[in-house]
Structure formats: structure tokens, C-alpha cells
Amino acid sequence: MDLLIEILEKFKVLLTTLVTLIPLAFIFRKQLGELISNITSIEIDPKKRRWKITFAQRIQREQKRATSIPRQITANHAMPAPVPATGGAKQSSRDMVIEAWGAVKQVVHDACVANKIPLASGMGIQEAVRRLGNANALSTDLVKLIDVVYELGQEVASDSSLRPEQEDAQAYWYLAYNAVNWLGLSVLTPKEPVPEATPPPPPRRATMVGGDFAPPRSGGPAAVLVGVGGPVRGQRFAVDKPYYRIGRGANNDLRIAGDEHVSNDHAYLRHEKGSLFLFDHDSLNGTFLNEQRVTGAPLMVRHGDRIRLGESVFEVSDSAAKAKIDKDQPDAPKDPSSSRSYVR
């Protein structure tokens, strides 16, 4: 009888403890979840721990190497290297690295196509970069930087268990996109003309790269964007500024308010020495030139090209076409939420 009473007393104590702990666990469930997450994220495998340390060290070395590259790029090109937009905040460290690695591969492919360098099936990215370097006199620092960021990204992409620290992944993301921008500027954009040592020949009409776009000015745009699809269909927009911003936000030169797939600051066109270049502004759904996505480096625009942002499609027309508006063309929108730039 005494034994039974003792068992019941212990059971009562246990039951009381459980009744107390369950509400506490419910109240502090978020803190407990974070504690468990921190415990499970501790790296136990010594090989993976060493790899993380090595990954961080290589990124730090390449950051030092990269400090001299912008001076080498801007010394020979009219356009400054674009600063990559802040990104990756909501991505895992692995996804961040793989995204930037993919951008490196894409810009090398685009540069080889633009420079008519054949891409054999067995050619690796690093060999392609070396050929680009020989063809375009790229700096050895830039070639080495692309080699390293490609190699580090490939390591992560090839092994799903490799996950760098978030801070190191962010540093890799910036370094890789800088490499993308620098290679694009070195290979895909026109160089500054070399000053003539002898007296120049008699003046003649300069050869313009990319379609002979006149300098934009009020009343005389460089080009006209003709809406051929989506909410902008049937409208014409004058590219009348050297830096022409396109997006859904009210601060853009061309505001596309009726397309929910267009970001607030989506893309921009830049006029440079007779050429137009299309940049993506870290948009959510991408910017496309003739259905080729703009990734990192700008793409050169020509007359007749088509630009797509979300569901809105434009055809690039000669500025002289602004006078050829069909009489049935609707009047310019009065709603202030409509596009700010409109030709009629």
C-alpha cells in the first residue's frame, strides 16, 4: 500500500511538471526553434570546416587583387564600371553563390559570341576567358579574378553539401558581379578613341557604333520606343536623355504604371558616343533585348531591336519616326500615373 502511494505521488509530481513545461514551451517556441537551429548549423565535418576557411581566404585575396582593376577599365573606356545592386539578402549562402556564378558563365558566353570566338563543346569557361584576354588585351588581374570566382562557384554548384558562411557568400556575390561588369565593359562596349599624334584629316561624318543614334536632346530624341505589346501597345516614347530610366515608379523617365510585372526601377538606356546600351536595374522579372536577358553587362541596342520588360514590349525606332504617328493614334494620356515620356 505504501509503495502504491509513493508511485502515485511521483506520478503526480511528473504530471505537474509536464503541465508547467508545456505552456512555457508554447510561449517560448520561437526562442527554442532558434536555439535548435543554431545547434544544427554547427559544422562538425572537419573537411567542410576547412573548406569554409579556405573559401573565405581566397575571397579576401581576390578582393585585394580587384582593387586595381577599375582603374585599368576606366582608363580605356568611356563608361564607368556600374556598381552592382544590393542583392541576395533573402537567399541562402549557397543560392547566392550559384546565382553569381551563373552570371559569370553567361557574360563569358556573350563576350565570346560578340567577339566571334568559337565555343567548342569541350571548351571550359577558363579557356574561353584566356582567349578573350588574348583577343582584347584584358588585364591579367581581371583574367585571374574571373578564373577564381568561376572555380569557387563551380565547387559550390558541384557539391550540394558545401555551404559558405553568409558573409563570405555576400562577398563572393559582389566580387563575381564586379567581374561580370568589368568584363562586359572591357569586351562589349566601345573604347575611348586614342588621341591622334598627327594632325587630324579633314572633318567627315563619324562612324557610330550600334545604329547611328544621334545625341538625345529635348525635341530631338536619340530614338523612339514604339509600344508593340502589352499595356504600352500603340504608344511612342522619346528617348531624349543620355540616361533614360524605365520602370513603374513615378521617378522614371518612362513610367509603365499598367504592368505589374515591371519593377519600380526596372532598367535604363544609356547613350554613349552614338550608341545605346541597355542595362537591367536588378529587376525582379528581368530585362530582355530580342529575348536575350540582360545579365550584369549591358547589351548594345540597334534600330529594329525589341526590348521587353514584364508584359510590355517596345521596338527601337529611328528618332525621325516620331513625325510619322498615325492620325488614328490616341492622344497623349492625361492621367499623371501614365508614362512621363510620350511622343505624339
N, C-alpha and C positions, 0 to 999 in steps of 0.2 A: 504493500500500500504506500509506504514512504517513497519507494522507487518511482511509482507511478506519479505521485505528487511532484517529485523532483523533475521528472521528464516534462510534465505539464508546465512547470514554472519556466524551464529552459525554452520550451516552445513558445511560451507567452513572451519572453524576452526577445526571441528571434523575430516573432511576428511584429512586435512593437518597433524593432529596429528597421524592418522592411517597410513598415507603414511610414516611418520617418524619412527613410532614404529615397523612396520612390518620388515623392513630391519635390525633394531637393534636386534629384536628377533631372526632373522635368523642367524645373526653374533654370537650372544652370546647364541645360543641354548644349547650348552654343559653345560655352567655355569648354565643356567636356569634349565636344567634337573637335575644337581647335587643338586641344591637348593631344587627342588621339592622332590627329593629322600630323602634328609636329613629331610625334614619336615614330609614325610610319614613314616619314620623309627622311629620317636619319639614314645616311648611306653607310651600309655595313660592308659591302663588297670593296676590298682594298683596291682592286683594279679600276673600278669605276671612280673611286675617290681620287686615285692618281690621275685618271683621265680628266676629271673636272679641274684639277690643279693645273695640268698641262694646257688644257683649253684656255683657261684664264691667262696663263703666262704668255701664250702665243698671241692672244688678242692684244695684250699690253705691248708686246714688241711691235706688232703691226701698227698700233696707234702711233707709236713714236716714228716709225718709218713714214707713215702717211702725212706727217706734218709738212713735208717739203713738196708734196705732190700738187696742192692747189696753186702754188707759185709757178710751177712748171706748166700747168694747164693754162692759167690766165695769161701767161707771158706770150702764148701763141694763138689765143682765141679771144674773140671779142666778147663772148658771153661769159659771165662769172659762173662758177660751179653752183648749181642750185643746192640749197640746204634741204636735206631730206625731212619730210614732215614727221612729226611725232607719231609713232605708231607702236603697235604691239602690246599696249598696256593691258588688254584683255585676253591676250594669247598666252598659252603655256610657253615655257622657255624653248621646248623642242619645236613647237609650231612656228615660233618667231624665227628660229634659225633656218628652218626649212623654207619658209616664205622668202627670206632674203637670199638664200642660196639659189632658189628658183629664178629670182630676178637677175642674178649674176649670169646664170646659164642663158637666159633669154637675151640679155644685151650683147653677150658674146656672139650668139647666133645672128642677131640683127646686124651687128657690125660686120660679120663675115659676109653676109648677103649683100650689104651695101657696098662693100669693097671687092665684091666678086671673087672672094676666096672660097674655093670649093670645099664643101664639108663632106669628106668621105665617111662612110658608115663606121669605120673603126677609129676615126679621129676623136681624141678626147678634147675636153674644153681647154686644158692647159696647153696642148699643142696648137689649138686654134688661136689662143691668146698670143703665143710666141710668133705665129705667122702674122697676126695683126700688128704686133710690135715691129717686126721687120718691114712691113709694108707702110706703116705710118710713123715710124721713128718714135714709138712710145718710150717713155722713160722706164728704165729698169725697175725703179721703185714701184711704178704702177703695175707692171707685169708681175712682179713678185707678190704684190698685195693681192691681185686677183687670184694668183695661184694658191695663196694661203687660205683666203676666205672660201674658195671653192673646195679645197681639200677638207677644211674643218666642217663645212656644211655637208659634204658628202659622207663624212664619218657619222654625223648625227642621222642623216637620212638612211644610211645603210644598217644602222643598229637601233632598233626601237627602244632598247633599254638605256641608251645614252641620253641623259637629260642634264644640260649645263645649269648652273645657278642662274636665277632670273636676271641678276645684274650683269653677268657675263654674256647672257643671250642678248640683252638690250645693247651692250657694247658691240657685239658682233653685228647686230641688225644695222646700227648706224654705220659701222665700218664697211659692211657689204654694200649698202645703198650709196655711200660715198664713192666706192669703187665703180658702181654702176653709172653714176652721174659723170664721174671723171672720164671713164672710157667712152661714154656717149659723146661728151664734149670733144674728146680728142679725135674721134673717128667719124662721128655722124654730123658734125657741124662745121661750117666753113672756117678756115683760118684767117687771121688778120693778114692783109697783104704786106709783103716785105717791101720796105722803102726802096725806091729806085736810087741807085748810086749815080746814074747818068741822067741828064735832063729828060723829062718825060716826052713821049711823042705827042703830036697834035691831038687835042681832045677828040674823043669819039664816044659813042654810046657804050656804057659799061655793060659787061655780061653779068646778068643777075642769075644767081643760083636758086632753083626751086620754083621757077614760074614767073619771074619778072614782076614782082609785086612792088608797086610804087610806094613811097613813104606815106604812111597814113597821116591825114590831117582833117580838120573839120571841113566838110563839104567835098572832100576828095579822099575817100577811104582807100586803103590798100586792096581790099577785096570786099565782096558781099557774100554773106552766108544765106543761101536760099533754103528755106524750110521745105523739105520734101517728104517728111514723115513725122508722125506723132503730133503733139499739141502745137508745134510750130509750123505745120504744113501750110504753105501758101503765103508765108511771111518772109520778109527780107531784112537782114540785119547788116549794118555798115560797120566794118572793122576799121574804125577811124582813130585808133590809138596804138602806139607801139607795144603796149602791154594791155591786152584786151581780155578781161576776166569774164568767165561764163559760169553761171550757177543759178541756184534757186534763191539765194539770198538777195536782199534789196541793195547790197553794196556792189553788185556786179554790173559790168557794162552791158552785158546781155543777160537779162533775168528771165529764166524759164520757170514761171510760177506754176504752170499747169502740169508738170511732170514730177510725180512723187519719187521717181527713181533717180532724179538728179540731186546731187548733194548741194548744200548751201554754197560752198566754194569748190566747184567741181573740176574746172580746167581753165587753161588760159592759152591764148595765142600770143606769140612774141615776134615782132618784125625786126629783122636784123640784116642790114645790107642787101636789101632786095629779096630776102627770103622770109617765109613764115614758118615758125616752128610751133608744134602743138605739144603742150605739157599737160599731164594729169596732176591734179592737186590733192593727191591722197583720197580720191573719191571712193565711195563705198561700192558702186557698181561698175566702175571703170570708164575709161575714155578710149574710143576706138577710131582709127583712121583707116578707111577701107577695110573694116572689120579686123584690123590688126590692133591689138591692145597696146596702149602706151604704158610701158613699164619702166619707170626710172628715167631713162634718157628720153629726150624729146624726139618726135618724128617730124620730118620735113613735109610741108604741105604744098601741093601743086594745084593748079586750076583743074577743076573737074573732080577732085577728090571728095570723098564723103566722110563727114565727121558724125559720130553717133555718141550721144550722152543719154543714158536711160532709153526712153522710147522716142526721143527727139533726134531727127536726122537732118543734117544740113549738107548742101552741096556748095563747094567753094567756087565762086564765080568771079569773073573779072569785074573790077570796080565800074567799068563802063556800062555794065549790065544794069546798074541802078536806074538808068534812064529808060529801061525797056520794060517797065512794070505794065502788066496787062491792065486795060481800063476796068476790067471786072474785079481787080484786086481790092479787097476790103480796105476801108480807111484805117489809119493807124489806131491802135487801141487807146481808149481814153482812161481805162482803169489803171491807176498807178501801180497795181500789182503785176501788170503786164511787163513785157520786155522794155528796158530802158532805151535800147538801140533799135531803131526801126526805120527802114528806108521805104519811101513811097514816091 
